[in-house]
Every structure is written in structure tokens, then in C-alpha cells.
Amino acid sequence: MGGNIAVDAAVLDPGLPISSQITGFHRGTATPRFGGEIETALGYQGPDGPKPIAYSGTNQPTARHVLHYFIDQAKYSVAKEDESGNPYVLEAPDGSVVCFERYASVLERADRSFPADQNGFSNFIRSVNGYALNLDLATAELGLFISPLDFDDLFNPGDFTGTEAPSPERYGRGSLLDEYDRRHPRVDEIDRRAVSCHFSMGFRDPHHLKRMMGVMTYLTPGIYAAYSTVNPTVLAGEEGHILNAAESSGFRDRRTLLAPRALAWELAVDDRAGLPRDLVHAVTDPAKTFKDIVGIYCRFNAIGLPGRDSFKKAAAGAGPVTLKDYMTHIGTLWFDHRADPLRLEARMAGSGVWKLKSLACLLKIGLMDMEVLSSIEKALGATAITAEDIIEARKNVPFQGMNTPIGAQGRTVSDILRMAVYFAKPKIPAPFRHEIAPLEAVLRANKSDADCLLENPELLRGLMDTPFSVRLPLAMTAAPSPDAAFGDRRRPDKPSFAGP
């Protein structure tokens, strides 16, 4: 996205400052690209309750059935196979990919390849819509359900074994992930059960990248508040494993789970999640350079396992340091946003294609259009919001949601997000301006799905029964009939979807 670099071949000079060399690879490009990822948790009704799908097995639908539906009916091709010749990464005709993350039992659609022009935007929306439609058809045929929650308590923690993996050497039993679980025992109950929606943006040069990171940092608390869904089963009074775990860490308010994606990784690995204080100060301080940001990244331990971090070991003199080592290092820092030599990745809550498409409207326009970026920066400068204000708001979002105060002038995090939408919307290509409507509806109502479910957990039935491709925020939909049966498959033969 940010430029063409050979990450395998780029060997860094151990005699020179590593952060300076890495900074030099963030060159950018005059024609940046963008893309997005969305994860979905798939399940089936087992004899003793809902179960997450496994990659393979008998007597129940599996991920292999879903993948083969995409191959046979949607004409996806096999991009990667495991050691036994079983497909686990597929490529769509438009170049996007679908894979099954066996460690977390989720299906993921991803791409990072669309040019930042109107044709690229159109093709991105079509790609996301096509994936959602195919997933609806596949799950309807196989009798699966798609969880509407960003943090899934429909399954039991013990259901997530992680034993099936594309590469036993990397992910199987006795692997790095087992060591990681031993050091972070909360991961089984938290990390593996949070699904995500990520949006990636290329950049023109390091200065542009730092500006994007600065604005993204202001927007992050509001985005988490507006996009999150909650675990209504726990909030309805059936205190389960997750809430007990949260309480044991000092998070005693039931609204802890309001923004699960915003909290899940902090509860599991709080040393490298959220918005680190040093990073917030660096990206919002005009006197800091991108080199300062790289230096902050280099100080963290990738995947929480210092002895297994090839970048840290190599940088300490244990071998040659490559840019690939650094890219791997960045890939396991689970901050709310992170940058590498190719892109800025905004990491948000998942479980809805409307989230990915509206994020594209907001961020592709708001951060990649230089005129809109300047307008947002100017408006943010007038708010007198400080780095410490952002840190405090990000900390409070799980408890106060869209009404979380930010700054000393009576603003909330939803006010900041509303301002960004105001500047971005006029520049969204006209045929796709309706894709920002779900976010606008949430902002008008000042109620995220989390807030709606806190008021009425029964609304979950409506989300469960609505095809994935047409799920919208609860602020835009009517409450379902009281006698609607939980788990009913009210699917049309050919689910429709908004957009081209």
C-alpha cells in the first residue's frame, strides 16, 4: 500500500540505529491503496447448545463445507492448502481472500489492494457485498448461524481448542501459541472470542502517515463507542465466565462489556493493546517525527514472548535483522491502530458489513483525502483536546459509551466522530454516500448496538434472524416480534443487499 518493498530481502545494518533504518522504509507512494478485513464467528446448534465450527469433523457443518461452497458456487480459487492438501485460504475473482482462522474459529475476508479513486471505492464496496451475500447463501444451505456479536458468549471457552492449524510447526500443539497461552491464561476466554473489523490505508509519505495516525487517535474512542456490540446474556443477569474474569481484574461495572473489542485484548495482554500513552503523545505532538513513533514500536515485545521475538533477538545481536522481522513484530502489537512500511491499520469491532463499509467512507475519505484531512485537523485543533484527554476517554469508553466526555469543553467522543463525518460525507462518491447512513443513524440516536442491547437484550433475536448481508445498526431497525423464535432462519432465497 505504502510502496513496493521486498520485506524478505531488506537486511538492516546492525551498526546503525535500527529505528532510523526502519523509518527510511516508510516511503509512501503518490497513489496509495486501501482495503479492509472483517471476521465472522460461525456456529451450529449442537445437542448441548451453540458450538463454534471447527475446520473439519463429522456429524456437523464445518469450515471445510463453507470453504468448498465458496469454491464450488462462488468460483473462488484455492490460494493455500495445509500439509494434508486441505484448503484454508481462498482467493475471490476480485482478488480479495477468505480464510478460516482455526485458532479463533472465525472466517475472515481481507484485502489491501484497491486504488484510492472512485473506481477503487466502487470495487471495494462490491467486493464486501459479494462476500456477505455468498456467506449468507453458504450458511443458509449448511444450517449455520453467523453471530451478530463482536464478543461472542454464545460459545463456551473450552470449545476453542486451537488444535487444528494450517501449520503445526507454527500453530499446533506445543507451539508458540501454547507458550503464549501459558503466559497469558486469559486469552482462551477473551482473545479467541473477539472478532474484528480492520481498515488499512496507504500513505503518500511519512509525514502524511503521522498526520493520519494523529487524527485516527482522536477518532478511535468514538468509533469504539459507536460500532461496538455487547454480550447481552451476561448483562441480562447470567453472570458468566467472562464477567467473572473481568471482575477479577478490577472491572466491576457491567458496562465493562459495552465495548468488548476495546477491552478484550487489554484484559488479556494489557502491555500491548489499546492506545499506549507514549504513542498517543507522539502522534499528536507536532514536534515529534515518525522516527519517534518507530522507536516506540521497537520498545514493545511482540506476542508477549521476548524469547521468541525474532526482531528483538536480532536487534540485540543474535543474528541479522531484516525488515520482515520488524513487520512480524508490528503484526503482534494489538494497538487500536498500528503502522508499518506499507499501511496504517485501524483495528475496530467486527460483526457487520455495514461497519466495514461505513469505516471505508469515514477513513478512506477522512484520512486519505488531503483536503478533508486538513479540515478535520483544523477542527480538532480548535477543540483544545490534549493527548491525556484522549487517553482518559479511551479508558472510559467501555463504561460510558457514546457519552464519554473528552476534553474540558463539554464534548463527547460521539461529537468528535460526528464532526469527522460532517467533513468526509460530501467527498464520498455519490453512488455510495448511503453507506455512511448506518453510522449517521447511530450518531443521531446516540445509541450504539451495545446501548440498544443494554436496554433490551431481546433485540439480539432480530440480529440473529437477519441475513448477514443486510444487518444494520439497531438504531435503524424496529424491534422484532416478541414471539420470534431465537435461532429461526428467516432468510430469503436470495438475500438482498444495499449498494451496487
N, C-alpha and C positions, 0 to 999 in steps of 0.2 A: 504493500500500500504506500509506504513512505518512500520507496525506492527499491531498486533491484540489487540485492546483496547476496553473496554466497556465504551463508552463515557457517557452513561446514569448513570452508577454506580460509576464513578470516582468522589468522593466528595473531594474538596480541603480543606485544613486546614486553616481557616481564621486567625489563629495565626501565620502563617508562610508566608513569601513573596510569593505572588501569582505567579509572573513571574518565580521564581525558581522552583516551583512545576510544572508549565506547561512545562517548559523546560525539566523536567525529563520524560515527556511522549513522547518526540520525540526520541524514542529509535532506530528506524530503524529496518532493517532486512537484513539478508545475501542474501535473494532472493527477492529484490524489484520488484514491478509490475508497470505497466504503463497503460494509457488509454487516451481517448480523447473525446471531446464533439464538436458538430457542430450544429449551429442553422440555420434555413432557414425560410425566410419570404415568405409565400404563399399568393397568391391573386387571384381574379377573376375580370373579366371585368363587372362592374356594369353599369347601364344606364347613370350615370354621371361620369364615369371614373373608374380607378382601385380601388379596395377595398380589405383590408385585410380580410382573412377568420375569421369568428367567430367560436366558438365551435359548436353552433347549430343554427338553423334558418330555414326559408323556402325560396323557390324560388332562392336559390343559393347554390353552393357547400360549405360544412362546414368542420371543422376539424373532426367532427364525421365521415363523409364519408371517410376521409383519414385514420383515425384510423381503421375503420372497413375494409377498403381494406387490411391493414396490417394483421388484424386478419383473414380475410377470404381467402386471396390469398397468403400471405407470412407466414402464420401459426404462427404469434405472439400470445402470450397469454396475458390476462389482468392481470396486476400487481396491479393496484389501480383503484378504482372507486370513484366517488363523492357521495354525500349524496343521490342522486337520482338513483344510480346504473349505471351511465354512465361512460365508461372507459376514463381515461385520461393519464394513464401510461401503456405502453405495454412492454413486455419482448420478445426479439428475441430468437430464438433457441440457438444462441451462447452466450446468457447471457447479451448482451447489451440491453439498454432500449430506447424507444421512447416515448416522452411525448409532450403534447401541452401546452405551457405556455400561458395561456389565458390572463394574464396581459399584455403580449407583443405581442400576436398573432403570435407566431413563433412555429415551430416544432423543437424539439431538439432530437438529437441522442447522447447517452452518455454511457460511460463505464469506469471502472477504474480497470480492473481485469486481464490483460494479463501479463503473466510472461515475464521477460526481457531476453528471449532467442530467437533463430531463429524461433521455432515453435510459440511462442507467437507473434512475429512480423508478421509472415505469417497470423495467425488467425486474428490479428488486421486489416491488410490490407483487407482481405476477408470480414470482418465484415463491414467495412466502404463502400467497393464497393457494398456489398449486400444491404445496406440501400439506397445508392444512386440509384441503379437500381430499387428497389421497389418504391422509391419516384417518379422516372420518370414515371413508369408504372401507379401509382396511379393518378398523376396529369394529365397525358395524358387522362386517362379514364374519369376523372371528369371535364376536361376543365379548370384546374387551371394553373397558371404560378408560377414559382419559381424565385424570384427576384435575380438578379446577384450582387446586391449592398450590401456592408457592412452597409451602412447607407441609409435607404430607403425613398426617397421623392416621390415614386410612389403613396403613400397614403397620406391622409390628417390627421393632428394631431387629429382632432375630431373623426376619425374613431376608435381610440384606447380608448375604454371606460374602459376596465378592470373590467366590471361589472360581467362577468361570471368567476367563480373561483372554484377550487376544494374544497376549504373550506371557506364559507362565514365568518367564525369566524376570519380567518387569512387574507383573501384577498378580501372580499366582500365590499359592501358599508359600510361606517362608520368604516372602519378597520384601521389597522396600515398604510397600503399603502395610504389611503386617507389622514391621518395625514402627511405622508411623502410628498405627493404631495402639500399639503398646505405650507409646509416649503420649498419645492423645486419646485416651479411652472414651472421651465423649463423642468422638467422630461417628461411631456406629449409630448413635441415637440422634445426631444432629446433622452432620455434614452430608451424609449419604441421602438424607431425606429432604434436602432443599434443592429445588430446581431453579434454573437461572435463565435470564434473557440478557444477552450481551450485544452491544453495538460497537463496531470498530470503525475508526475513521483514519484515513491517511492525512498527511500534513504537507505543507509547502516547504517548510524549513524549521529548524529547531525553535526559532522564536515563535512561529505560528503554533507549534506543538505546545509550548509552555503557556501561551495565551489560551489555547483550548483547555488545557488542564486546569487553569485558573477558573474559567467560567464553569467548567464541569464540577468543580469543587463547591462552588456556590449553589449549583442546582441539585446536587446529589441528595441532601436531606429532603427536599420537596419531592423529588422523583420517588424516593423510597416511600414517602408518606402517601403519595397519590396512587402508586402502582401496586402496593402490597395487598395480598390476601392473607387471611388469618386461619388459625386452626379452631373452628367453631366448636368441635367436640370437647376440647379442653375448656374453652371459655364457657361452655354451657354447664359446666359443673363436674364433668367426669375427669377429675384430675388424673392425668396420665403420666407416663414416664418422662415426657419432655418437660412438663411444667415442674415436676419434682426436681429434675436436673437443673432447670433454670433457677428454682428457688434455692437450691444448694449453693449456687454461685452468687447469691445475694440479689437476684432479680425476682422480687416477690410480687410485683404488680401483675395482675392477669393480662394487662395490655402489653406485657413483655412480648407476647407473640403477635402483636399487631403488625410488625414489620419483620417477619421471620427471616427473610433473606438478608435484612440489615443486621440481624443479631446472630444468626446461626453460626457463622464462622467465628465471630468474636467469642461465643461461648465455647467453641471447640479449640480454636487456635488464636487467642486474642493478641498474640505477638505480631501477627502479620495480616490483619484484616481491618476492615473499616477505613477510616481516614487518619493515618498516623499524624501526630501533631507536627513533627518536623516537615512532613510532606505538605501539609496544608499551609504552613508558613512560607515554605519555599515557592509554591506555585502562585501564591497571592502577593508576594513581595516583588515589586518591580526591580529591586536591586539584585535579586537572585537570578542566576542564569540556569540554563538547562543542565550544565555540568554539575551544579549543586544538587539537582534532582537525581541525576545518575549516582552521585555519591551517596545519597540517602538509600537508594535501592540496593547499592552494593553492601550496605551495612547489615541488611536483614539476612536471616538464614532461610534458604529455600527449603520448602516442605518440612520445616521444623526439625530437620535431621542434619546437624552440622557435619557429622562424619560422612554423610552420603552426598553432600553438595559438591558436585564436580567443579563448579565455578569457584566456590570459596576455597576448596582444596588447591586448585590450580593457582589461584591468585596468591595463595600462601607459599607457593614454591614447590608444590607437589607434582607439577607437570606443566605442559604447555597450556596456556589459556586461549580458548577460542571464543569467537562471538556466539557460537552455538551454545557453549556453556552458559553464557550470560542470558541468552534467550530462554533456556531451560530454567534458569534461576528466576527470571521475571515471571515465567509461567506458573510458578508456585507461590507467588506473593498475591494473596487473595484480597487485595485492596479494592475499594469501591470503584476505582479506576486505576489503570496502570498503562504505562507507555513503554514500547520497545522500539528498535530502529525502524519498524515498519508501520506502526499504528498507535493510536490511543484507543484503548478498550474501556468502554463504560459498562460496568457489571451490575446488573439490576435484577429485579424479581421477574420470574417467568410465568408460565401457565396461562398464556393468552396471546394469540397472534396480534390482537389489537395493540398489545403493549409494544411488541417489536415494531409494528408499522408506525405507531404514533411516536415512538422514540426516534425512528428514522426521520419523521417530519421535523421533530424538535431539534435533534442533534446534528443531522446532516446539514440542515439549513442553518441552525443557530451557531454551529462551531466551524463549519467548512465554508460558508459564505462570508467573505471578509467584511462586507458591508454590514451584515446582520451581527456578526461577531463584535464589530466596533460599537454598534448601537447598544448591545447588551452590556458590554464592558462599561460604557459611559453611564448607563442607568445604574449598574451595580456600584460604580464609584460614588454616585450621589447618595447611596443608602448608608454610607459610613459603617457598613458591616465589617468587622475585623475577622482575622483568622481564628481567634479564640471564640468569637460568636458562632462561627461555622462549626467548630469542634463541639461546642456545647449543644448546638441544635442537632447535630448528627447523633450525639449521645442520647438526646431526649426524644427523638422521633419515635422509637418503639413504644413510648409511653404516652405521648401527646399527639401523635399522628399529624394530620394536616394543620392543626392549630399550634404546632410547636413554634414558640417565639424564636426569632433570630434578629439579633441586634438590639439597639436601645431605643428604636423609634417606633415600637409597637407593630412591627411587621411579623408575619408568619412565614414559614417555609413555603406554603402554598402561594403566598403573594409573590415570592421570588420566581416561582415556576410560572405563575400567570403572566408576569412581566416578560419572561423569555418567549412564551407562546405568542404574546402580542407582537413582538418583533419578527418572529420566524414565520408566522402564518402567511403574510402577504407574499412571501417568496416561495412558498410551496407551490409546485406546478399545479395549475388549476384543476386538472382531472383527478388529482389525488388529495385535494385540500380536505375532503371529507374524512381522510384517515386520521386527522388530528382531532376530529369531533369527540371520540371517546374520552380523550384527556380533557378537553374543554368541558364536557359534561361532569366529569369528576370535580373539576375546579369550580364550576358553577354551584354544584351541590355541596361542595366542601366535604364530600364523603367518598372515601375510597371503598373498594370491596371489603376491606377489613372493617371499616366503620359500619357498613351496612350489615355485615355478618355479626358484628358485636351486638347490634340492635335486634337482629332476627336471624339466628342460625339456620332456621328452616329455609332461608333463601339458597342454601347450598344445594337443595334439591333441584332448583331451577338451573343452576350452573351445571350440575351433573348431567341433567337431561338434555341440555342444549348441545348441538354439534360443535365440536372444537372450532371449526372454521367460522362460525357466526357468534361465538361467545363475545359478549360486550360487558362493560362495567355494570355493576348492579345499579348504579345511579342512572343508567339509561334504560333499564328493563323493569317490567312490572313484577310483582311478587307472584310466585307460582300458585296454583290451586292448592288449598290445604290438604286435599286428599291425593295429591300427586305422590305416586309410589317412588320411594328412594331407589334409584338404580334403574328406573324404566328407561328403555331405549326409544325415545320419541324422535327418531331420525327420519328425515325424508329420504326417498330413494336416492336422490342426487342432491346432497346438501348444497345450498346456495351460499354465496359469499359476496360481500361488498367489494367494489373495485372492478378493474378490468378483467 
